[in-house]
Amino acid sequence: MKTKCLSNMETMRMEEELTKREPSPAESDFDPVFNKTGSEIAGRYENPVLLPSQGGEADLFLAKDKVTNNKVVVKIYRSSFKPKDDILKRLKGVKHTDIISLLDYGVWDGRFYEVMEFAAGGTLAEHLPFTEEFITAKIIPQVVNGLKYLHSLNIINRDLKPSNLFFRDAGHNDVVIGDFGISSLIREGMTSHDVTIKARTTEFAAPEVFSNVMGFEVDYYALGITLMYLLTGESPFKGLNEQMIMHIHTSRKIHPPRDCSGRFKNLLEGLLTKIRENRWGYGQVQRWLNGENVTVVSDQLGIPFFKYNLGEGKEARDFKALGRLLLDNPVLAKRHISQRLLYEVIKQHDQAMASKILDIQEKACSEDEAYLGIVYTLNPGLPYRLFR
């Protein structure tokens, strides 16, 4: 039997009831762990009620802390998921006005759990859309202050989005950053090599994430996408598949909503700059909030993001140049193609092109056929050469 799944509004209405009633059979039967231990989590958190949750990394429960009598949110991770211990140790007890508090964590019944304060106003995703004025006055200042604080601790959020931003109060004035299940510690000059689709949301991922480069800048890019969501009430990538979204992030300009002000467009363009060194951060956003005209460094799309090295002194920075390079260096080219080195690199930049290359390789009757097919797919304008 499945547990009752409550909306945020239903959760708020049960505030008084939560402190005095026992869970229903439907709730206690939700998971085998409840059959074993009854109506408490970790011997402390009473009357757990399943909350709606996006993603598959954990189950969320609203419960009462019997030590403090406060409502809390308990996040119980699936067996294959566990937040990094160093992050949890840093976050536990951290008190910042713009960050949701991590109160407790541990292992219970073989599953890792963390306990966070309950945000009475729900997520920002539940209240879309917002006016430009409200976003500017209420949301942006608190979010960037929270990001500044996290970054000062060498923590990047990596999953900033409307469903991970909360209203702490029912009056929708106090905005906090929450959900640090996939945060990671980062030090200057480091890159992360374990970034996967599971550990981020593609819609909010900065271009460099697809090349396994991770820095504080990714949070500000995600903020830019988040602001578009908040303003329009829907995804800027509505109707597109994941491959198309990745291609837009890495190779195409993301246009601000038509009906937003010129000043707000300036903010979005600064946050969504693809070259991370030129992307706006805390300083530029604060200057923008103060009414300054902040310069946006325009992207030169296609130049900084794609680079393929065929060998020493043999480099291409776009697909046409790569086609020419392969045509001029057939021995090296065939080796790279057969080892799928070419496919793996292109996949990080253009999923559509990568799919074409993989299709050519799989259907070709010979190495030469695959080689020529790929060369002229990358650069159809090249003169034809016959190979024997």
Buried (B, 14 or more C-beta within 10 A) or exposed (E): EEBEBBEBEEBBEBEEEBBEEEBEEEBBBBBEBBEEBEBBBBEBBBBBBBBBBEEEBBBBBBBBBBEEEEBBBBBBBEEEBBBBEEBBEBBBEBEBEBBBBBBBBEEBBEBBBBBBBBBBBBBBBBBBEBEBEBBBEBBBBBBBBBBBBBBEEBBBBBBBBBBBBBBBEEEBEBBBBBBBBBBBBBEEEEEBEEBEEEBBBBBBBBBBBBBEBBBBBBBBBBBBBBBBBBBBEEBBBEEBEEBBBBBBBBBEEBEBBEEBEEEBBBBBBBBBBBBBEBBBBBEBBBBBBEEEEBEBEEBEBBEBBBEBEBEEEBEBBBBBBBBBBBBBBBEBBBBBBEEEBBBEBBBBBBBEBBBBBBEBBEEBEEBBBBBBBBBBBBBEEBEEEEEE
